[in-house]
Amino acid sequence: MKTISGEEFRLRVPADARVALAFSGGRDSVALADLFLSSGTDFFAVHIEHGIRGENSLRDASFAERFCKERGIRLLVFRVDAPAFAERNRLTLEQAARQLRYGVFDGLLDGGECDYVALAHHADDQTETVLMRMLRGTGIKGLRGMSPLSGRYIRPLLAVSRAEIDGYIGARGLPFTEDETNRDESYTRNFLRAELARIRERFPAVNEAVARLARNAAEADDYIEAAAPYPEERDGEMRVPLAVFDEPVLAKRTVARACAALGVLQDVEEKHYDAVIGLVGAGTGKRVELSHGVTAHLDSDAVVFTRTRGRGEGDRAAGGATEAPFPHGFSGEVLGVVLETVPKEQVAKGDGALYADADKIPDGAVLRKRRDGDVFTKFGGGTKNFGDFLTDRKVPLRRRDDITVCAVGNDVLFAAGVEISDKVRVDDDTVAVLKITLGKE
């Protein structure tokens, strides 16, 4: 196994590192364990029994224990219930097993048991991974495939072919187990592996070709990662300046970062990037729905990303009402608005609050969401359509349905977080001052 023997192999493992080897008992992890032993690597083995394959899975665990005991390798065995985890979390069995497996590894790393976890992925695994991602429509980040070093995970065999590993196993006379599900072509990877065997007959250098593609993709991806700007966070929203969209490649990465900042790390696809890019040049206020509740809105100078919610959600009064009589003399929160009567001398401009003359709010006033046909009297007089007033104040369309107003009929007396009407302004004759602030979401 010339590519990973002696000093060349040592270079693939960080110096002076304590390594946990993911040990299934299959030929790949057996070869890596043997190489670790012969190279003097400081390591121990970790076997995870997933609760999937019944007696065969238990047999593999017994093999791992016997193999490691005979060679003086410390072994930790973990047992997880992947089928139950998959059902609880609506995952495929493969997804559940992977999450549980990496949960064990991360626990060992976080607990200081090891510095790195070694995975026995090889060159054929890399080829299968890149091709699977291509068939699923990946972008350039997916084309880079797996890396020899990914944070605290290392893959010392990534440049070694399955054929080389088989040759090493045979030459060393090493025992190993076979996972019978590896022959089940109902699994995508197994199907692709079988097809690659045929492809390799005509294109024997397929591993090298895919590895070259992955390296080129990694170089391009690293360049994009360094060049793409980060979105700006403002009031829980992520803003991407319109100038970013002059370069679509960088725009896509910035859009992905905006979604990630809002908690969406997957399922943002090419169609979503195209939809967001298509917003630029559309009229202000246009929007597109992306994935997992993220919405992109076009503002005058940026595309703004928010996590959407239903109209009025989280702003309901007791009993689920979306309208309530104005509570004269009440201090507290109603429909997301905090009302408080304060002395006149406490009126302070610029503190983020609105101040109104409580006695000027008539009986029959209500707190509610804005409606079509609402009007508003600006300071100094002059009645205007409330929607036009919000436009003048540059209040984005996406926020308008969440504004709570105090109104009599269609006459808006104040809009929480925005402005008060001239009709309820504090003046020299004011006795009772109403302080109006937004409640905490």
Long-range contacts (C-beta under 8 A, 24 or more apart in sequence): 1-31, 1-35, 1-160, 1-164, 1-165, 1-167, 1-168, 3-159, 3-160, 3-164, 4-35, 4-156, 4-157, 4-159, 4-160, 5-35, 6-39, 9-35, 9-39, 9-156, 10-39, 10-41, 12-148, 12-154, 12-156, 13-39, 13-41, 13-116, 13-118, 13-154, 13-156, 14-115, 14-116, 14-149, 14-154, 16-42, 17-42, 17-115, 17-116, 18-42, 18-43, 18-113, 18-114, 18-115, 18-116, 19-43, 19-44, 19-114, 19-115, 19-116, 19-117, 19-118, 19-154, 20-44, 20-45, 20-46, 20-76, 20-105, 20-108, 20-109, 20-113, 20-114, 20-116, 20-117, 20-118, 21-45, 21-46, 21-117, 21-118, 21-120, 22-46, 22-48, 22-101, 22-105, 22-117, 22-118, 22-119, 22-120, 23-47, 23-64, 23-68, 23-75, 24-60, 24-64, 24-120, 24-177, 24-179, 25-60, 25-63, 25-64, 25-67, 25-176, 25-177, 26-120, 26-176, 26-177, 26-178, 26-179, 27-165, 27-166, 27-169, 27-174, 27-176, 28-120, 28-121, 28-122, 28-157, 28-162, 28-165, 29-120, 30-67, 30-169, 30-174, 30-175, 30-176, 31-120, 31-157, 31-165, 31-168, 31-169, 31-174, 32-118, 32-120, 32-156, 32-157, 33-67, 33-68, 33-71, 33-73, 34-168, 34-172, 34-174, 35-156, 36-118, 37-71, 37-73, 43-73, 43-118, 44-73, 44-74, 44-75, 44-76, 44-114, 45-73, 45-74, 45-75, 45-76, 46-75, 46-76, 46-78, 46-104, 46-105, 46-108, 46-117, 47-75, 47-76, 47-77, 47-78, 48-77, 48-78, 48-79, 48-80, 48-100, 48-101, 48-104, 49-77, 49-78, 49-79, 49-80, 50-80, 50-82, 50-97, 50-100, 50-101, 51-79, 51-80, 51-81, 51-82, 51-83, 51-84, 52-82, 52-83, 52-93, 52-97, 53-179, 53-180, 53-181, 56-179, 56-180, 59-177, 60-177, 60-179, 63-175, 63-177, 67-175, 76-108, 78-104, 80-104, 94-187, 105-153, 109-152, 115-152, 116-152, 116-153, 116-154, 117-152, 117-153, 117-154, 118-153, 118-154, 118-155, 118-156, 119-153, 119-154, 119-155, 120-155, 120-157, 121-146, 121-155, 121-157, 121-158, 122-157, 122-158, 122-160, 122-161, 122-162, 122-165, 123-157, 123-158, 123-159, 123-160, 123-161, 123-162, 123-207, 123-211, 124-161, 124-162, 124-193, 124-196, 124-207, 125-158, 126-158, 126-207, 126-210, 126-211, 126-214, 127-196, 127-206, 127-207, 127-210, 127-211, 128-189, 128-192, 128-193, 128-196, 130-210, 130-213, 130-214, 131-192, 131-196, 131-210, 132-188, 132-189, 132-192, 135-192, 137-269, 137-270, 139-252, 139-270, 140-217, 140-220, 140-221, 140-224, 141-217, 141-221, 143-213, 143-214, 143-217, 143-221, 144-214, 144-217, 144-218, 144-221, 145-210, 145-214, 145-217, 147-218, 159-211, 161-207, 224-249, 224-250, 224-253, 225-253, 228-253, 228-254, 228-257, 229-254, 230-254, 230-257, 231-257, 231-258, 231-261, 231-305, 232-302, 233-261, 236-306, 237-304, 237-305, 237-306, 238-262, 238-304, 238-305, 238-306, 239-299, 239-302, 239-303, 239-304, 239-305, 240-302, 240-303, 240-304, 240-305, 241-301, 241-302, 242-280, 242-301, 242-302, 242-303, 245-277, 245-280, 245-303, 248-273, 248-277, 251-276, 251-277, 252-277, 255-296, 255-303, 255-305, 258-305, 259-290, 259-291, 259-294, 259-305, 261-305, 262-294, 262-305, 262-306, 262-307, 263-292, 263-307, 264-290, 264-291, 264-292, 264-293, 264-294, 267-291, 267-292, 268-294, 276-303, 279-303, 284-397, 285-396, 285-397, 285-398, 287-397, 287-398, 295-398, 297-396, 297-397, 297-398, 299-396, 300-394, 304-396, 304-398, 306-398, 311-369, 311-401, 311-402, 312-369, 312-401, 312-402, 314-441, 315-369, 315-402, 315-404, 322-368, 322-369, 323-366, 323-367, 323-368, 323-369, 324-366, 324-367, 324-368, 325-365, 325-366, 325-367, 326-361, 326-365, 326-366, 326-367, 326-406, 328-358, 328-361, 328-363, 333-439, 334-367, 335-367, 335-368, 335-404, 336-404, 336-416, 336-438, 336-439, 336-441, 337-367, 337-404, 337-416, 337-436, 337-437, 337-438, 337-439, 338-436, 338-437, 338-438, 338-439, 339-434, 339-435, 339-436, 340-434, 340-435, 340-437, 341-432, 341-433, 341-434, 341-435, 342-433, 342-434, 342-435, 343-433, 344-426, 344-430, 344-431, 344-433, 346-433, 346-435, 347-426, 347-433, 352-437, 353-435, 353-436, 353-437, 354-414, 354-416, 354-417, 354-418, 354-419, 354-420, 354-435, 354-436, 354-437, 355-420, 355-426, 355-433, 355-434, 355-435, 355-436, 356-413, 356-414, 356-420, 356-424, 356-425, 356-426, 356-433, 356-434, 356-436, 357-424, 357-425, 357-426, 357-427, 357-430, 357-432, 357-433, 357-434, 358-432, 358-433, 358-434, 359-430, 359-431, 359-432, 360-413, 360-423, 360-424, 361-406, 361-413, 361-424, 361-434, 362-408, 364-408, 365-406, 365-407, 365-408, 365-413, 366-406, 366-407, 366-408, 367-404, 367-405, 367-406, 368-404, 368-405, 368-407, 369-401, 369-402, 369-403, 369-404, 369-405, 370-400, 370-401, 370-403, 370-405, 370-412, 370-415, 371-410, 373-410, 374-405, 374-407, 374-410, 374-411, 374-412, 375-410, 375-411, 375-412, 376-411, 376-412, 376-415, 376-419, 376-421, 377-411, 377-421, 377-422, 377-423, 378-421, 378-422, 379-422, 379-425, 380-422, 381-422, 386-412, 386-415, 389-419, 390-415, 390-418, 393-418, 393-419
